[in-house]
Structures are given as structure tokens and as C-alpha cells.
Amino acid sequence: MEFLHRHIEALIFCAPSPLGTEEIGKCLTEMFEAEVPKEHIQKAIEELKEKYDSDDFSFALENLGGGFQFLTKPAYQTSISILLKQQSQKRLSTAQLETLSIIAYKQPVTKGDIEQIRGVNSDYSVQKLLDKELVEVKGKSDGIGRPLLFGTSSKFMEYFGINSIQDLPQPKDFSQPDDNQIGEERE
């Protein structure tokens, strides 16, 4: 029965949101090619809850949102808040966001093209985006001096939660003033 605990533990651990017993049962049934009784799954989950309630672990198995999920225990809230504060300081600046949006929509693009659009030097922003692995060198241009071409990386897709560049919001068509007007016109 211990093998069942480990499989359930792995499923709950890797699930991005609370995992219900039905989903767990479907996964186990497909894996073992046999129906796993719901009572066995519930018993294994209860035993896992007891295991993680001990002081040996900094997280617990919680029942929420119609499923089960591993969550950090409240005693470690201070440590986590420090980490989150440090990570929030790694956010993108306005200049970096501007540069990244130009690269995302115009890629592959040279640094000269970025600077022409922004109207300012973009060396620092491009370098920071490269450091954060949100953009990458896609090759060299055929233009004079063969400048580097920049484009977005797979980490960019992950960071913004999209699957492809086509998922980016499309600029509105500004030629239709009715769509971009607020309120009513007075005569």
C-alpha cells in the first residue's frame, strides 16, 4: 500500500492547483490499468495528511478548493515573506518593459531599432533582459556592421503565461474613433 501513497504524493506535489480524489483516481487507474478503489485513495490521503502534520516538515497537505495541495505551514510565513519581497525587487523597470514589448512585437529586432523607437539608449535595458533570460540573441542582421538580432525566449513565454507570440495582446485599430471614445459628443 506504500506505493499508492508515493504515487498520490507525487501527483499532488506536481499539480499546479488543488487535486481532487476523482482526478487522482483517474490518473492511478490509467497508470495501473486497473480501477483503484476510492476508499484506498482516501485512506492514503489521510495517512499522508497525518505524516505531513508532524513537525518534521515545513509544509502540510491541505484540503481546499475541492482538492488537496501541499502548502507551507504558518510558522514559516516570515521566511517566505522575505523571499517574496526579494523576488519582487527583481521586477522589470518601466524602461525594461518598454524594451521588452518592442522586442516581443517587432522581433527579430536590432538594438538600433529599439533605440530608434524608444528615443533613448537601451544598452542597460537589453542587458538586464538578457541577464533575466527573457530575451535572447536570435542571430545577426544583414545590415551594415551585422548588428545582433534580439527576440523573446521561452522563459518570456513562461513569465507572461503565454504559449506563443500570437497570444500577445494585439494593438487596437485606432482608425475607428468610435471604439476609442469615452462618453457622448455634445453638439
N, C-alpha and C positions, 0 to 999 in steps of 0.2 A: 504493500500500500504506500510505502515511502516514495516510490517512483511517481505515483499520482500527485503527491504533494509537490514534488520538484517541478513537474510539468505545469501545474496550476500556478505555482510561484513564478515561473519563468513567463507565463502568459500575462499575468497581472503586472509583472515588473516592466515588460516591454510595451504594454498598452499605453497609448498617449492619454486616454481618458478612462474613467471607471469601467471595469469589465464585468458584465453580468454573468450569472451562472449559466444562462442559456448559451451565450457566446462561448464560454469556456467549454460547455458540453459539446457544442458543435465542433470545436477545434479538436477536442480529445477523441470524439467519435471518428472524425476523419483520419486522425493520426493512427489510432489503434485499429481502425476498420472494424470497430465493434461499439455498440451502444454502452456508454458509461452511465451507470445509474446516478440520478440526480442526488440521491442521498449520500453517495460516496463523495461526490463533489462538495456538497455542503459540509460533510464531516471533515474533509480535508481542509476546507477553508477555515472552519472553526479551529482546527488544530494549528493552522498557520497563524491565525489571529492570536492564539494563546502564546505561540512561540515568539512572535514579534512584540507582544506586550511586555516581555521581560526587559530588564534594564540593560541587557547585553546589546540591544540595538537602538540606534538613534532614530529609527523610523518604525511605523506601525502599519498594519493592514487595516484600512478603514472601509466601512460600508457607507457609500454616499453616491448620490446621483443614480440609484438603481444598479449599482455595481460595486466592485471592490478596487481599491487603489492603495498603493504604498504612499504614505505621507510622513513627513518629518514630525517628530514629537515636539510639543510646545516648548520643552526645556531647551531646545536648540534654536529657538527663534532669533535670539540675539546674533548668533554666528551667521545665520542665513541672512539677516537684515544687513549685516556688514558686507557680505558677499554681494548682495543685490545692489547696495549703494556703490560699491566699487565698480560693478558691471555697468551701472547707469552712467558712470563717468566716462565710459567708453562709447557713449552715443556719438552719433555723427553731428558735426557742426553744420551750420547753415551753408557755409561755403562747400563743405564736403557733399551735402545733399544736392546742392545745385550742380556740382561737378558730376556726381553720380547719375543724376537724372539726364544730363546731357549725354553722358556715355551710354546710358541704357537706351535712350531713344534714337541716338544717331550712330550707334556702333556699326562697324569699327570706326573709330574717330581718333584723330591725332591730338596731341596736347595743344598744338597751334589752333586747331579748330575750336577746341574747348575754350581757349583764352579769347578767341575772336567773339564767341557767343557771350561769354561772361563779361568781357571787357577788362579783365584783370588777370594777373599772373596766377596760374593754377598749379604750379610745381608742388607746393606743400599739400594741397588737397589730393592731387593724384597720388602722391607718395603715400599719404595716410590711407587712401583707399586700397592701394597695393599692399600695404602692411596689414590691413584688416582682411585682405584676400577677397574683397568684394568686386574688384576688377582685376583683369589680367592682361598681359601683353598678348595680342592676337596675331602679331606679325609686324611687317614693315610696309609702309606706304611706297608706292612707285614714284611719289613726288620728289622734288629736289631735296637732297640730304637724307632721303629714305627715313623719315621720322617713324617712330613706333606707333602702332595702332592699338588702341585700348578697347576692351569690351568687358561685359559683365561676366562673372564667374558663376559656378554652380552654388557657391556659398551666398552669392547675391540672391539667387532664387530662394534659397532656404531662409535667409534673413528676412525677406519680404513675403514669404509664404506663397510663392507662385511657382508654377510648373514650367512656364516658358515666357519668353519676351512678349508673346502675343497676349498674355494675361495682364500686362501692364494697362493701366487706365489710358484710354485714348483721348487726346486733346479734343475739346469740343469744337464744332464748326462755328466760328464766330461770324459767319456771313449771314446768319439768321438772327437778327436782333431781337425777335420776339422771345426766343429761348433764353436770352441773357438779360432780360429786363425784369425789374422788380417794381411792383406797384402799377398804377394806371397812369396814362398820359392825360394831362389836362389840356383843354382847348383854349 
